[in-house]
Amino acid sequence: MHGSKKWIACAGACAAALLSACGGGGGDSSNAAALVTPVVQVGGAVDHPSGVSLATLAAKPAVTQTVTFNSGTTPQTHTYTGASLWSILGDAGIQNDASRKNDVLSRYALATGSDGYQVIFTLGELSPDFGNKPSILAYLETVSGLNGPLNSSDGPVRVTAPGDVKGGRYVSNLTRLDVFASAATVPGTGGGVSPSFRVSGAVTAPASFDLAALQALPKSSQTIGSSTYTGVSLWALLNTVGLKLPASVKNPTLSAYAVATGSDGYRAAVSLGEIDPGFGAKGALIAYDVNGAGLGANGVARLVIPGEVKQGRLVSNLIAVEVFVAGSAAN
Protein backbone atom coordinates (compact mmCIF):
# COMPACT_ATOMS: atom_id res chain seq x y z
CA MET A 1 0.00 0.00 0.00
CA HIS A 2 2.68 2.49 0.93
CA GLY A 3 4.62 2.04 -2.31
CA SER A 4 8.28 2.91 -2.60
CA LYS A 5 10.42 3.96 0.32
CA LYS A 6 14.07 4.97 0.19
CA TRP A 7 16.62 6.33 2.60
CA ILE A 8 18.44 9.45 1.49
CA ALA A 9 21.48 10.96 3.18
CA CYS A 10 20.51 14.50 2.18
CA ALA A 11 20.33 16.62 5.32
CA GLY A 12 21.94 19.55 3.54
CA ALA A 13 19.69 19.29 0.49
CA CYS A 14 16.58 19.00 2.66
CA ALA A 15 17.59 22.01 4.75
CA ALA A 16 18.25 23.97 1.55
CA ALA A 17 14.83 23.04 0.20
CA LEU A 18 13.21 24.13 3.46
CA LEU A 19 15.12 27.40 3.50
CA SER A 20 14.10 28.09 -0.08
CA ALA A 21 10.52 27.24 0.77
CA CYS A 22 10.58 29.75 3.62
CA GLY A 23 11.26 32.50 1.14
CA GLY A 24 14.74 31.92 -0.19
CA GLY A 25 18.21 32.13 1.29
CA GLY A 26 20.15 35.25 0.53
CA GLY A 27 21.22 35.76 4.13
CA ASP A 28 17.69 36.42 5.34
CA SER A 29 18.00 35.70 9.07
CA SER A 30 14.23 35.34 9.46
CA ASN A 31 14.29 32.32 7.15
CA ALA A 32 17.09 30.71 9.12
CA ALA A 33 15.23 31.43 12.35
CA ALA A 34 12.15 29.68 10.96
CA LEU A 35 14.19 26.51 10.49
CA VAL A 36 15.41 26.39 14.09
CA THR A 37 12.16 27.38 15.81
CA PRO A 38 10.61 24.31 17.49
CA VAL A 39 7.53 23.10 15.64
CA VAL A 40 6.83 19.83 17.50
CA GLN A 41 7.12 19.32 21.26
CA VAL A 42 8.15 15.83 22.40
CA GLY A 43 7.25 14.95 25.99
CA GLY A 44 5.56 12.52 28.34
CA ALA A 45 7.48 9.46 29.52
CA VAL A 46 10.79 10.43 27.93
CA ASP A 47 14.14 11.34 29.44
CA HIS A 48 14.71 14.42 27.29
CA PRO A 49 11.54 16.43 26.60
CA SER A 50 12.33 18.94 23.88
CA GLY A 51 11.14 21.01 20.98
CA VAL A 52 11.95 19.64 17.53
CA SER A 53 12.62 22.13 14.74
CA LEU A 54 12.57 21.71 10.98
CA ALA A 55 16.36 21.93 11.04
CA THR A 56 16.48 19.05 13.52
CA LEU A 57 14.26 16.96 11.27
CA ALA A 58 16.28 17.84 8.16
CA ALA A 59 19.51 16.82 9.93
CA LYS A 60 18.18 13.29 10.45
CA PRO A 61 18.57 10.56 7.80
CA ALA A 62 15.81 11.46 5.36
CA VAL A 63 13.12 8.99 4.38
CA THR A 64 11.16 9.50 1.18
CA GLN A 65 7.98 7.45 0.87
CA THR A 66 5.10 7.37 -1.56
CA VAL A 67 1.83 6.66 0.22
CA THR A 68 -1.71 6.04 -0.99
CA PHE A 69 -4.80 6.32 1.20
CA ASN A 70 -8.44 7.31 0.99
CA SER A 71 -9.76 10.65 2.15
CA GLY A 72 -13.43 9.81 2.50
CA THR A 73 -13.90 7.70 -0.62
CA THR A 74 -11.33 9.60 -2.69
CA PRO A 75 -7.89 8.00 -3.16
CA GLN A 76 -4.89 10.26 -2.58
CA THR A 77 -1.24 9.61 -3.41
CA HIS A 78 1.58 11.69 -1.91
CA THR A 79 5.36 11.51 -1.91
CA TYR A 80 6.70 12.82 1.39
CA THR A 81 10.18 13.29 2.81
CA GLY A 82 10.75 13.35 6.54
CA ALA A 83 12.47 11.84 9.56
CA SER A 84 11.57 8.50 11.11
CA LEU A 85 8.99 8.90 13.88
CA TRP A 86 10.68 6.08 15.81
CA SER A 87 14.06 7.84 15.63
CA ILE A 88 12.62 11.08 16.99
CA LEU A 89 11.08 9.23 19.93
CA GLY A 90 14.34 7.38 20.44
CA ASP A 91 16.30 10.64 20.56
CA ALA A 92 13.99 11.78 23.36
CA GLY A 93 14.83 8.67 25.39
CA ILE A 94 11.77 6.44 25.79
CA GLN A 95 11.35 5.49 29.44
CA ASN A 96 10.76 1.84 30.35
CA ASP A 97 10.13 -0.21 33.46
CA ALA A 98 13.23 -2.42 33.61
CA SER A 99 11.41 -4.92 35.84
CA ARG A 100 8.88 -5.69 33.09
CA LYS A 101 9.88 -7.76 30.03
CA ASN A 102 9.51 -5.81 26.77
CA ASP A 103 7.85 -2.94 28.64
CA VAL A 104 8.05 -0.81 25.49
CA LEU A 105 5.27 -2.99 24.05
CA SER A 106 2.75 -1.68 26.58
CA ARG A 107 3.47 1.99 25.80
CA TYR A 108 2.15 4.33 23.14
CA ALA A 109 2.79 7.66 21.45
CA LEU A 110 -0.01 10.23 21.23
CA ALA A 111 0.24 12.54 18.20
CA THR A 112 -1.62 15.86 18.49
CA GLY A 113 -2.37 18.37 15.75
CA SER A 114 -2.80 22.13 16.13
CA ASP A 115 -6.59 21.68 16.09
CA GLY A 116 -6.47 19.21 19.00
CA TYR A 117 -6.97 16.13 16.80
CA GLN A 118 -5.23 13.12 18.37
CA VAL A 119 -4.25 9.63 17.26
CA ILE A 120 -2.33 6.80 18.92
CA PHE A 121 0.52 4.68 17.67
CA THR A 122 1.63 1.96 20.08
CA LEU A 123 5.38 1.71 20.44
CA GLY A 124 5.19 -1.98 19.56
CA GLU A 125 3.55 -0.99 16.28
CA LEU A 126 6.35 1.49 15.50
CA SER A 127 9.40 -0.38 16.81
CA PRO A 128 11.64 -1.78 14.02
CA ASP A 129 12.02 -4.91 16.17
CA PHE A 130 8.28 -5.61 16.28
CA GLY A 131 5.56 -3.95 14.15
CA ASN A 132 8.05 -1.88 12.16
CA LYS A 133 5.50 0.64 10.84
CA PRO A 134 7.65 3.18 8.93
CA SER A 135 5.81 6.35 9.98
CA ILE A 136 7.71 9.59 9.45
CA LEU A 137 7.43 13.23 10.44
CA ALA A 138 7.07 14.63 6.94
CA TYR A 139 8.25 18.17 6.21
CA LEU A 140 8.60 18.11 2.40
CA GLU A 141 6.31 16.91 -0.37
CA THR A 142 7.34 16.17 -3.95
CA VAL A 143 4.99 17.73 -6.47
CA SER A 144 5.72 17.62 -10.22
CA GLY A 145 9.24 16.39 -9.45
CA LEU A 146 10.09 19.27 -7.11
CA ASN A 147 10.49 19.19 -3.32
CA GLY A 148 8.61 21.86 -1.42
CA PRO A 149 6.99 22.47 1.93
CA LEU A 150 3.76 20.78 2.86
CA ASN A 151 0.71 22.82 1.96
CA SER A 152 -0.66 25.11 4.66
CA SER A 153 -3.43 22.69 5.64
CA ASP A 154 -0.94 19.86 6.28
CA GLY A 155 2.29 21.47 7.47
CA PRO A 156 4.80 22.36 8.51
CA VAL A 157 4.96 18.76 9.82
CA ARG A 158 2.65 15.82 9.22
CA VAL A 159 2.75 12.28 10.64
CA THR A 160 2.36 9.52 8.07
CA ALA A 161 0.83 6.06 8.54
CA PRO A 162 2.01 3.97 5.57
CA GLY A 163 -0.27 1.06 4.78
CA ASP A 164 -3.40 2.53 6.38
CA VAL A 165 -6.54 2.32 4.25
CA LYS A 166 -7.71 5.83 5.15
CA GLY A 167 -5.73 8.91 6.12
CA GLY A 168 -7.12 9.36 9.64
CA ARG A 169 -3.74 8.78 11.27
CA TYR A 170 -1.96 11.25 8.97
CA VAL A 171 -2.02 14.02 11.58
CA SER A 172 -1.57 17.38 9.89
CA ASN A 173 -0.02 20.43 11.56
CA LEU A 174 1.57 18.19 14.17
CA THR A 175 2.39 20.08 17.38
CA ARG A 176 3.00 17.38 20.03
CA LEU A 177 4.25 13.84 20.47
CA ASP A 178 3.78 12.41 23.96
CA VAL A 179 4.80 8.97 25.19
CA PHE A 180 2.67 7.26 27.84
CA ALA A 181 2.67 4.01 29.74
CA SER A 182 -0.58 2.15 29.31
CA ALA A 183 -3.36 2.50 31.87
CA ALA A 184 -3.60 -1.29 32.32
CA THR A 185 -4.63 -2.27 35.86
CA VAL A 186 -5.07 -6.06 35.75
CA PRO A 187 -2.09 -7.74 37.44
CA GLY A 188 -0.72 -11.13 36.55
CA THR A 189 -1.90 -14.14 38.51
CA GLY A 190 1.55 -15.65 38.98
CA GLY A 191 1.61 -17.53 35.68
CA GLY A 192 0.08 -20.82 34.70
CA VAL A 193 -2.56 -21.95 32.25
CA SER A 194 -5.47 -19.50 31.92
CA PRO A 195 -9.00 -20.98 31.55
CA SER A 196 -10.62 -17.68 30.53
CA PHE A 197 -10.02 -13.94 30.10
CA ARG A 198 -12.09 -10.80 30.65
CA VAL A 199 -12.65 -7.84 28.33
CA SER A 200 -13.17 -4.59 30.24
CA GLY A 201 -12.45 -0.87 30.25
CA ALA A 202 -14.01 1.41 27.63
CA VAL A 203 -16.59 -1.17 26.53
CA THR A 204 -20.35 -1.16 26.99
CA ALA A 205 -20.73 -4.75 28.23
CA PRO A 206 -17.61 -6.14 29.97
CA ALA A 207 -17.56 -9.92 29.61
CA SER A 208 -15.49 -13.03 30.28
CA PHE A 209 -14.68 -15.57 27.57
CA ASP A 210 -13.80 -19.22 27.94
CA LEU A 211 -13.13 -21.63 25.08
CA ALA A 212 -16.79 -22.33 24.38
CA ALA A 213 -17.63 -18.61 24.27
CA LEU A 214 -14.79 -17.95 21.82
CA GLN A 215 -15.72 -20.86 19.58
CA ALA A 216 -19.29 -19.51 19.37
CA LEU A 217 -18.01 -16.33 17.66
CA PRO A 218 -17.16 -15.98 13.94
CA LYS A 219 -13.88 -17.76 13.20
CA SER A 220 -10.74 -16.21 11.69
CA SER A 221 -7.27 -17.58 10.92
CA GLN A 222 -3.74 -16.20 10.55
CA THR A 223 -0.62 -18.05 9.40
CA ILE A 224 2.70 -17.04 10.90
CA GLY A 225 5.65 -19.08 9.70
CA SER A 226 4.69 -22.74 10.00
CA SER A 227 1.88 -22.04 12.47
CA THR A 228 -1.75 -21.48 11.50
CA TYR A 229 -3.71 -19.86 14.32
CA THR A 230 -7.49 -20.03 14.53
CA GLY A 231 -9.56 -17.76 16.73
CA VAL A 232 -11.56 -14.55 16.78
CA SER A 233 -10.51 -11.25 15.24
CA LEU A 234 -9.58 -8.86 18.05
CA TRP A 235 -11.58 -6.14 16.28
CA ALA A 236 -14.64 -8.40 16.11
CA LEU A 237 -14.26 -9.42 19.75
CA LEU A 238 -14.16 -5.79 20.91
CA ASN A 239 -17.23 -4.99 18.85
CA THR A 240 -19.00 -8.00 20.37
CA VAL A 241 -18.79 -6.33 23.80
CA GLY A 242 -19.25 -2.84 22.30
CA LEU A 243 -16.71 -0.03 22.30
CA LYS A 244 -17.57 2.90 24.57
CA LEU A 245 -15.78 5.78 22.87
CA PRO A 246 -16.48 9.55 23.02
CA ALA A 247 -18.99 10.48 20.31
CA SER A 248 -17.76 14.08 20.25
CA VAL A 249 -14.28 13.08 19.05
CA LYS A 250 -13.48 12.76 15.36
CA ASN A 251 -12.43 9.19 14.49
CA PRO A 252 -12.69 8.07 18.13
CA THR A 253 -11.15 4.63 17.55
CA LEU A 254 -7.89 6.33 16.56
CA SER A 255 -7.35 7.72 20.06
CA ALA A 256 -8.03 4.39 21.80
CA TYR A 257 -5.99 1.27 22.46
CA ALA A 258 -6.29 -2.21 23.96
CA VAL A 259 -3.85 -3.90 26.35
CA ALA A 260 -3.58 -7.70 26.48
CA THR A 261 -2.27 -9.19 29.76
CA GLY A 262 -1.07 -12.75 30.31
CA SER A 263 -1.22 -14.78 33.52
CA ASP A 264 2.46 -13.99 34.17
CA GLY A 265 1.76 -10.23 33.95
CA TYR A 266 3.28 -9.80 30.47
CA ARG A 267 1.55 -7.01 28.54
CA ALA A 268 1.30 -5.75 24.99
CA ALA A 269 -0.75 -2.87 23.57
CA VAL A 270 -2.52 -2.57 20.23
CA SER A 271 -3.89 0.73 18.96
CA LEU A 272 -7.47 0.45 17.74
CA GLY A 273 -6.42 2.44 14.68
CA GLU A 274 -4.00 -0.36 13.87
CA ILE A 275 -6.77 -3.00 13.76
CA ASP A 276 -9.79 -0.94 12.64
CA PRO A 277 -10.63 -2.26 9.11
CA GLY A 278 -11.19 1.34 7.99
CA PHE A 279 -7.67 2.41 8.94
CA GLY A 280 -4.72 0.10 9.77
CA ALA A 281 -6.75 -3.07 9.03
CA LYS A 282 -4.19 -5.37 10.70
CA GLY A 283 -5.70 -8.79 11.41
CA ALA A 284 -4.82 -9.16 15.10
CA LEU A 285 -6.31 -12.38 16.43
CA ILE A 286 -7.39 -13.79 19.78
CA ALA A 287 -6.35 -17.35 18.96
CA TYR A 288 -7.64 -20.49 20.69
CA ASP A 289 -6.00 -23.06 18.41
CA VAL A 290 -2.73 -23.56 16.53
CA ASN A 291 -2.36 -26.16 13.78
CA GLY A 292 -5.52 -27.92 14.93
CA ALA A 293 -4.08 -28.90 18.32
CA GLY A 294 -5.47 -26.26 20.69
CA LEU A 295 -3.06 -24.10 22.66
CA GLY A 296 -2.09 -26.52 25.43
CA ALA A 297 0.20 -24.85 27.96
CA ASN A 298 -0.44 -21.46 26.31
CA GLY A 299 -3.92 -21.29 27.85
CA VAL A 300 -7.38 -20.68 26.53
CA ALA A 301 -6.28 -17.80 24.27
CA ARG A 302 -3.32 -15.80 23.08
CA LEU A 303 -2.96 -12.52 21.22
CA VAL A 304 -1.44 -13.04 17.77
CA ILE A 305 -0.44 -10.20 15.43
CA PRO A 306 0.59 -11.02 11.83
CA GLY A 307 3.41 -9.31 9.97
CA GLU A 308 5.63 -8.60 12.98
CA VAL A 309 9.44 -8.78 12.81
CA LYS A 310 9.44 -10.47 16.23
CA GLN A 311 6.35 -11.86 17.93
CA GLY A 312 6.87 -9.97 21.19
CA ARG A 313 3.22 -8.92 21.11
CA LEU A 314 2.12 -12.55 21.13
CA VAL A 315 0.61 -12.73 24.63
CA SER A 316 -0.01 -16.26 25.88
CA ASN A 317 -2.29 -17.41 28.71
CA LEU A 318 -4.47 -14.36 28.21
CA ILE A 319 -6.34 -13.21 31.32
CA ALA A 320 -7.40 -9.69 30.33
CA VAL A 321 -8.01 -7.34 27.44
CA GLU A 322 -8.53 -3.75 28.65
CA VAL A 323 -9.62 -0.89 26.38
CA PHE A 324 -8.60 2.71 27.09
CA VAL A 325 -9.02 6.13 25.51
CA ALA A 326 -6.22 8.69 25.38
CA GLY A 327 -6.69 11.10 28.28
CA SER A 328 -7.74 8.33 30.67
CA ALA A 329 -5.93 7.36 33.89
CA ALA A 330 -2.56 6.88 32.19
CA ASN A 331 -2.46 10.52 31.19
C-alpha positions as CSV (number, residue, x, y, z in Angstrom):
1,M,0.0,0.0,0.0
2,H,2.7,2.5,0.9
3,G,4.6,2.0,-2.3
4,S,8.3,2.9,-2.6
5,K,10.4,4.0,0.3
6,K,14.1,5.0,0.2
7,W,16.6,6.3,2.6
8,I,18.4,9.4,1.5
9,A,21.5,11.0,3.2
10,C,20.5,14.5,2.2
11,A,20.3,16.6,5.3
12,G,21.9,19.6,3.5
13,A,19.7,19.3,0.5
14,C,16.6,19.0,2.7
15,A,17.6,22.0,4.7
16,A,18.2,24.0,1.6
17,A,14.8,23.0,0.2
18,L,13.2,24.1,3.5
19,L,15.1,27.4,3.5
20,S,14.1,28.1,-0.1
21,A,10.5,27.2,0.8
22,C,10.6,29.7,3.6
23,G,11.3,32.5,1.1
24,G,14.7,31.9,-0.2
25,G,18.2,32.1,1.3
26,G,20.1,35.3,0.5
27,G,21.2,35.8,4.1
28,D,17.7,36.4,5.3
29,S,18.0,35.7,9.1
30,S,14.2,35.3,9.5
31,N,14.3,32.3,7.1
32,A,17.1,30.7,9.1
33,A,15.2,31.4,12.3
34,A,12.2,29.7,11.0
35,L,14.2,26.5,10.5
36,V,15.4,26.4,14.1
37,T,12.2,27.4,15.8
38,P,10.6,24.3,17.5
39,V,7.5,23.1,15.6
40,V,6.8,19.8,17.5
41,Q,7.1,19.3,21.3
42,V,8.2,15.8,22.4
43,G,7.2,14.9,26.0
44,G,5.6,12.5,28.3
45,A,7.5,9.5,29.5
46,V,10.8,10.4,27.9
47,D,14.1,11.3,29.4
48,H,14.7,14.4,27.3
49,P,11.5,16.4,26.6
50,S,12.3,18.9,23.9
51,G,11.1,21.0,21.0
52,V,12.0,19.6,17.5
53,S,12.6,22.1,14.7
54,L,12.6,21.7,11.0
55,A,16.4,21.9,11.0
56,T,16.5,19.0,13.5
57,L,14.3,17.0,11.3
58,A,16.3,17.8,8.2
59,A,19.5,16.8,9.9
60,K,18.2,13.3,10.5
61,P,18.6,10.6,7.8
62,A,15.8,11.5,5.4
63,V,13.1,9.0,4.4
64,T,11.2,9.5,1.2
65,Q,8.0,7.4,0.9
66,T,5.1,7.4,-1.6
67,V,1.8,6.7,0.2
68,T,-1.7,6.0,-1.0
69,F,-4.8,6.3,1.2
70,N,-8.4,7.3,1.0
71,S,-9.8,10.7,2.2
72,G,-13.4,9.8,2.5
73,T,-13.9,7.7,-0.6
74,T,-11.3,9.6,-2.7
75,P,-7.9,8.0,-3.2
76,Q,-4.9,10.3,-2.6
77,T,-1.2,9.6,-3.4
78,H,1.6,11.7,-1.9
79,T,5.4,11.5,-1.9
80,Y,6.7,12.8,1.4
81,T,10.2,13.3,2.8
82,G,10.7,13.3,6.5
83,A,12.5,11.8,9.6
84,S,11.6,8.5,11.1
85,L,9.0,8.9,13.9
86,W,10.7,6.1,15.8
87,S,14.1,7.8,15.6
88,I,12.6,11.1,17.0
89,L,11.1,9.2,19.9
90,G,14.3,7.4,20.4
91,D,16.3,10.6,20.6
92,A,14.0,11.8,23.4
93,G,14.8,8.7,25.4
94,I,11.8,6.4,25.8
95,Q,11.3,5.5,29.4
96,N,10.8,1.8,30.4
97,D,10.1,-0.2,33.5
98,A,13.2,-2.4,33.6
99,S,11.4,-4.9,35.8
100,R,8.9,-5.7,33.1
101,K,9.9,-7.8,30.0
102,N,9.5,-5.8,26.8
103,D,7.9,-2.9,28.6
104,V,8.0,-0.8,25.5
105,L,5.3,-3.0,24.1
106,S,2.8,-1.7,26.6
107,R,3.5,2.0,25.8
108,Y,2.2,4.3,23.1
109,A,2.8,7.7,21.4
110,L,0.0,10.2,21.2
111,A,0.2,12.5,18.2
112,T,-1.6,15.9,18.5
113,G,-2.4,18.4,15.8
114,S,-2.8,22.1,16.1
115,D,-6.6,21.7,16.1
116,G,-6.5,19.2,19.0
117,Y,-7.0,16.1,16.8
118,Q,-5.2,13.1,18.4
119,V,-4.2,9.6,17.3
120,I,-2.3,6.8,18.9
121,F,0.5,4.7,17.7
122,T,1.6,2.0,20.1
123,L,5.4,1.7,20.4
124,G,5.2,-2.0,19.6
125,E,3.6,-1.0,16.3
126,L,6.3,1.5,15.5
127,S,9.4,-0.4,16.8
128,P,11.6,-1.8,14.0
129,D,12.0,-4.9,16.2
130,F,8.3,-5.6,16.3
131,G,5.6,-4.0,14.2
132,N,8.1,-1.9,12.2
133,K,5.5,0.6,10.8
134,P,7.6,3.2,8.9
135,S,5.8,6.3,10.0
136,I,7.7,9.6,9.4
137,L,7.4,13.2,10.4
138,A,7.1,14.6,6.9
139,Y,8.3,18.2,6.2
140,L,8.6,18.1,2.4
141,E,6.3,16.9,-0.4
142,T,7.3,16.2,-4.0
143,V,5.0,17.7,-6.5
144,S,5.7,17.6,-10.2
145,G,9.2,16.4,-9.5
146,L,10.1,19.3,-7.1
147,N,10.5,19.2,-3.3
148,G,8.6,21.9,-1.4
149,P,7.0,22.5,1.9
150,L,3.8,20.8,2.9
151,N,0.7,22.8,2.0
152,S,-0.7,25.1,4.7
153,S,-3.4,22.7,5.6
154,D,-0.9,19.9,6.3
155,G,2.3,21.5,7.5
156,P,4.8,22.4,8.5
157,V,5.0,18.8,9.8
158,R,2.7,15.8,9.2
159,V,2.7,12.3,10.6
160,T,2.4,9.5,8.1
161,A,0.8,6.1,8.5
162,P,2.0,4.0,5.6
163,G,-0.3,1.1,4.8
164,D,-3.4,2.5,6.4
165,V,-6.5,2.3,4.3
166,K,-7.7,5.8,5.2
167,G,-5.7,8.9,6.1
168,G,-7.1,9.4,9.6
169,R,-3.7,8.8,11.3
170,Y,-2.0,11.3,9.0
171,V,-2.0,14.0,11.6
172,S,-1.6,17.4,9.9
173,N,0.0,20.4,11.6
174,L,1.6,18.2,14.2
175,T,2.4,20.1,17.4
176,R,3.0,17.4,20.0
177,L,4.2,13.8,20.5
178,D,3.8,12.4,24.0
179,V,4.8,9.0,25.2
180,F,2.7,7.3,27.8
181,A,2.7,4.0,29.7
182,S,-0.6,2.1,29.3
183,A,-3.4,2.5,31.9
184,A,-3.6,-1.3,32.3
185,T,-4.6,-2.3,35.9
186,V,-5.1,-6.1,35.8
187,P,-2.1,-7.7,37.4
188,G,-0.7,-11.1,36.5
189,T,-1.9,-14.1,38.5
190,G,1.6,-15.7,39.0
191,G,1.6,-17.5,35.7
192,G,0.1,-20.8,34.7
193,V,-2.6,-21.9,32.2
194,S,-5.5,-19.5,31.9
195,P,-9.0,-21.0,31.5
196,S,-10.6,-17.7,30.5
197,F,-10.0,-13.9,30.1
198,R,-12.1,-10.8,30.6
199,V,-12.6,-7.8,28.3
200,S,-13.2,-4.6,30.2
201,G,-12.4,-0.9,30.3
202,A,-14.0,1.4,27.6
203,V,-16.6,-1.2,26.5
204,T,-20.3,-1.2,27.0
205,A,-20.7,-4.8,28.2
206,P,-17.6,-6.1,30.0
207,A,-17.6,-9.9,29.6
208,S,-15.5,-13.0,30.3
209,F,-14.7,-15.6,27.6
210,D,-13.8,-19.2,27.9
211,L,-13.1,-21.6,25.1
212,A,-16.8,-22.3,24.4
213,A,-17.6,-18.6,24.3
214,L,-14.8,-17.9,21.8
215,Q,-15.7,-20.9,19.6
216,A,-19.3,-19.5,19.4
217,L,-18.0,-16.3,17.7
218,P,-17.2,-16.0,13.9
219,K,-13.9,-17.8,13.2
220,S,-10.7,-16.2,11.7
221,S,-7.3,-17.6,10.9
222,Q,-3.7,-16.2,10.6
223,T,-0.6,-18.1,9.4
224,I,2.7,-17.0,10.9
225,G,5.7,-19.1,9.7
226,S,4.7,-22.7,10.0
227,S,1.9,-22.0,12.5
228,T,-1.8,-21.5,11.5
229,Y,-3.7,-19.9,14.3
230,T,-7.5,-20.0,14.5
231,G,-9.6,-17.8,16.7
232,V,-11.6,-14.6,16.8
233,S,-10.5,-11.3,15.2
234,L,-9.6,-8.9,18.1
235,W,-11.6,-6.1,16.3
236,A,-14.6,-8.4,16.1
237,L,-14.3,-9.4,19.8
238,L,-14.2,-5.8,20.9
239,N,-17.2,-5.0,18.9
240,T,-19.0,-8.0,20.4
241,V,-18.8,-6.3,23.8
242,G,-19.3,-2.8,22.3
243,L,-16.7,0.0,22.3
244,K,-17.6,2.9,24.6
245,L,-15.8,5.8,22.9
246,P,-16.5,9.5,23.0
247,A,-19.0,10.5,20.3
248,S,-17.8,14.1,20.2
249,V,-14.3,13.1,19.0
250,K,-13.5,12.8,15.4
251,N,-12.4,9.2,14.5
252,P,-12.7,8.1,18.1
253,T,-11.1,4.6,17.6
254,L,-7.9,6.3,16.6
255,S,-7.3,7.7,20.1
256,A,-8.0,4.4,21.8
257,Y,-6.0,1.3,22.5
258,A,-6.3,-2.2,24.0
259,V,-3.9,-3.9,26.4
260,A,-3.6,-7.7,26.5
261,T,-2.3,-9.2,29.8
262,G,-1.1,-12.7,30.3
263,S,-1.2,-14.8,33.5
264,D,2.5,-14.0,34.2
265,G,1.8,-10.2,34.0
266,Y,3.3,-9.8,30.5
267,R,1.5,-7.0,28.5
268,A,1.3,-5.7,25.0
269,A,-0.8,-2.9,23.6
270,V,-2.5,-2.6,20.2
271,S,-3.9,0.7,19.0
272,L,-7.5,0.5,17.7
273,G,-6.4,2.4,14.7
274,E,-4.0,-0.4,13.9
275,I,-6.8,-3.0,13.8
276,D,-9.8,-0.9,12.6
277,P,-10.6,-2.3,9.1
278,G,-11.2,1.3,8.0
279,F,-7.7,2.4,8.9
280,G,-4.7,0.1,9.8
281,A,-6.8,-3.1,9.0
282,K,-4.2,-5.4,10.7
283,G,-5.7,-8.8,11.4
284,A,-4.8,-9.2,15.1
285,L,-6.3,-12.4,16.4
286,I,-7.4,-13.8,19.8
287,A,-6.4,-17.4,19.0
288,Y,-7.6,-20.5,20.7
289,D,-6.0,-23.1,18.4
290,V,-2.7,-23.6,16.5
291,N,-2.4,-26.2,13.8
292,G,-5.5,-27.9,14.9
293,A,-4.1,-28.9,18.3
294,G,-5.5,-26.3,20.7
295,L,-3.1,-24.1,22.7
296,G,-2.1,-26.5,25.4
297,A,0.2,-24.9,28.0
298,N,-0.4,-21.5,26.3
299,G,-3.9,-21.3,27.8
300,V,-7.4,-20.7,26.5
301,A,-6.3,-17.8,24.3
302,R,-3.3,-15.8,23.1
303,L,-3.0,-12.5,21.2
304,V,-1.4,-13.0,17.8
305,I,-0.4,-10.2,15.4
306,P,0.6,-11.0,11.8
307,G,3.4,-9.3,10.0
308,E,5.6,-8.6,13.0
309,V,9.4,-8.8,12.8
310,K,9.4,-10.5,16.2
311,Q,6.4,-11.9,17.9
312,G,6.9,-10.0,21.2
313,R,3.2,-8.9,21.1
314,L,2.1,-12.5,21.1
315,V,0.6,-12.7,24.6
316,S,0.0,-16.3,25.9
317,N,-2.3,-17.4,28.7
318,L,-4.5,-14.4,28.2
319,I,-6.3,-13.2,31.3
320,A,-7.4,-9.7,30.3
321,V,-8.0,-7.3,27.4
322,E,-8.5,-3.7,28.6
323,V,-9.6,-0.9,26.4
324,F,-8.6,2.7,27.1
325,V,-9.0,6.1,25.5
326,A,-6.2,8.7,25.4
327,G,-6.7,11.1,28.3
328,S,-7.7,8.3,30.7
329,A,-5.9,7.4,33.9
330,A,-2.6,6.9,32.2
331,N,-2.5,10.5,31.2
